[in-house]
């Protein structure tokens, strides 16, 4: 059994998504614990008992390289897989130099993520997506098109989802129908070109829209 500890500022929804992906009896992968930041993770006794850390690249208030440095000093024996929506090759290169053993996009398939976890557990490395090669690459960020903002009502619904409420519970709290909540979430996912709510939350979080 491979025990995974998740460090992610939206830990509840990400952990729920990972537990839906992986069944201990089928995949031999278990989510042993989670935390919303590195400091909280270091206080959790489950971290020291875990085989792999899955770390979000962007955690508010902490530079990604510094997160790696802290974990490397405090828990040097646990390999780290970055799990992110960030697509810039620069960050994959930076994190590889910082010592991560894997770098996965959050829209990757279940099979790819499982392969990465099992491969890293065996002492290997696993990186997906394009990489920048050589130190002569420019580190200037390319121009990107700004994502549309959420309306206040949409933001409220997503924040309630992140807090752990289901669609029918949100509908009751906001005094609207469950089908209406379903429709709103479908339209939001379509607008941001996300297949799942987990992918949507990651995208919005990484772009500071939540």
C-alpha positions, 0 to 999 in steps of 0.5 A: 500500500502506498500512503499519500499525504496531500498538501493543498490549500483546497485540500477537502475537495482535492482529497475527495477527488483523489479518493474517488480516483483511487481505491486502496483495495484496487489501486493499492493507494491510500490517502493517509492525510492532508493539510492546507499548507506546509506548516500544518502538514509538519504538525500532522503525525501522518506525514512522517508515516506517508510514502509520498507527498502530493504538493500543490505548486501554488499555496498562498503566501509561500514560494513553491521553491521555499515549500520544497526547501522546508519539506526537504529539511524537515522530511528528507526521506519522503519524495514529492510529486507536484500536482498543479494546473500550472502549464509554464515549462519554467516551473517544471524545470525549477521544481525538478532542480529543487528536488521533486520526484514527479510533476503532474498536471491536474488534468492528467488521467487517473492512469497517468497519476497512478503510474507516477505515484507507483513509479516514484514509490519505487525510487523513480521520477515522473514528469509530464508536459513540455520542459525547458532545456538548459539554463539559457532559456528566458524566464520571462513569462509569456503573455496569457489571456486573462480568465473571466471573473466569477460573478458574486453568486457563482463564487459563493456557490463554488466556495460552498462546494469547497467547504464540503457542501453538496449541491442539494445542501447549497440549494437549500442554503441559497433558497434555489433548486438543486437543478439550478445549482447543477446548471450553474456549475455545468455552465461554469465548467464549460466557460473555463473548459474544465471537465470536472469540478476539481479541475475547475477549483484548481484552475480558479485557485491557481489564477487567484479567482477564488 
